[in-house]
């Protein structure tokens, strides 16, 4: 049996989708805001969620992720250079898609996202998860 996504997941997925197509600012329009199912009481919270999603999405660089860094840790400079060169635009696109899919399912995927973001971004993930959990 497949479990149904929570209401919050659907709304967060909409925000991530808007960011993916560079239209996250549309959430400020009353019609889009209402159609996404957000409550008026959550307007400030939704703005902050959108800001964090935008920041994380724009700054995402898989080659700075703990997951990628583990594969190059202790390796020679030549190996690291080769590994980066092999990270083609197609692989970059796949990594960004994987990251955005994780954002869509927040806060359930916070552990998965921690391996894709450098340590200095983890506090934003924690804030995002708390904000999402607090949605009406």
FENPEWO-V942833 format. One record per residue. RES is the residue in one letter. PHI is phi in radians with two decimals (none if undefined). D_LAST is the distance of its C-alpha to the last C-alpha in Angstrom with 2 decimals. Layout:
BEGIN
res = <RES/RES>
phi = <PHI/PHI>
d_last = <D_LAST/D_LAST>
END
This chain:
BEGIN
res = <X/X/X/X/X/X/X/X/X/X/X/X/X/X/X/X/X/X/X/X/X/X/X/X/X/X/X/X/X/X/X/X/X/X/X/X/X/X/X/X/X/X/X/X/X/X/X/X/X/X/X/X/X/X/X/X/X/X/X/X/X/X/X/X/X/X/X/X/X/X/X/X/X/X/X/X/X/X/X/X/X/X/X/X/X/X/X/X/X/X/X/X/X/X/X/X/X/X/X/X/X/X/X/X/X/X/X/X/X/X/X/X/X/X/X/X/X/X/X/X/X/X/X/X/X/X/X/X/X/X/X/X/X/X/X/X>
phi = <none/-1.60/-1.40/-1.37/-1.16/-1.28/-0.99/-1.03/-1.02/-1.11/-1.20/-1.17/-1.06/-1.12/-1.07/-1.12/-1.07/-1.09/-1.16/-1.01/-1.79/1.03/-2.18/-1.08/-1.16/-1.10/-1.11/-1.30/-1.35/-1.03/-1.12/-1.14/-1.01/-1.16/-1.17/-1.42/1.60/-1.36/-1.59/-1.03/-1.13/-1.68/-0.93/-1.12/-1.11/-1.15/-1.04/-1.17/-1.02/-1.08/-1.06/-1.15/-1.01/-1.06/-1.08/-1.12/-1.15/-1.15/-1.54/-1.08/-2.52/-0.98/-1.20/-1.76/-1.32/-1.00/-1.06/-1.20/-1.07/-1.10/-1.31/-1.97/-1.06/1.35/-1.61/-1.23/-1.07/-1.14/-1.12/-1.08/-1.09/-1.12/-1.06/-1.19/-1.17/-1.31/-1.45/-1.26/-0.97/-1.14/-1.18/-1.09/-1.11/-1.10/-1.15/-1.14/-1.13/-1.03/-1.12/-1.16/-1.12/-1.13/-1.07/-1.05/-1.77/-1.06/-1.56/-1.10/-1.86/-1.00/-1.13/-1.14/-1.27/-1.07/-1.40/-1.79/-2.16/-1.07/-0.91/-1.20/-1.73/-1.14/-1.16/-1.16/-1.08/-1.08/-1.09/-1.04/-1.05/-1.12/-1.10/-1.13/-1.09/-1.52/-1.14/-1.24>
d_last = <27.17/24.51/20.98/18.33/15.85/12.25/9.81/8.74/12.52/13.28/11.25/12.73/15.99/16.04/15.83/18.57/20.54/20.52/21.79/24.34/25.84/25.64/23.38/20.25/20.99/20.27/16.54/17.72/19.03/17.19/18.19/17.02/13.65/13.17/14.88/12.71/9.74/7.62/6.62/9.38/7.81/6.84/10.46/12.17/10.00/10.53/14.12/14.68/13.45/15.83/18.49/18.51/18.69/21.48/23.31/23.31/24.29/26.99/28.44/28.52/32.11/32.86/36.22/34.56/32.45/33.42/34.07/36.61/38.09/38.86/40.98/43.04/43.25/46.90/48.16/50.71/49.95/51.50/49.19/46.08/47.38/48.08/44.63/43.03/45.44/44.57/40.90/41.32/39.05/38.19/37.14/35.15/33.31/32.68/31.36/28.97/27.76/27.29/25.34/23.07/22.49/21.48/18.98/17.50/16.93/15.46/14.89/17.25/20.07/20.23/23.68/25.00/23.97/25.71/29.01/28.51/27.76/30.12/29.43/28.74/25.57/24.11/22.49/20.52/19.47/18.39/16.39/14.78/13.93/12.45/10.30/9.09/8.58/6.47/3.81/0.00>
END
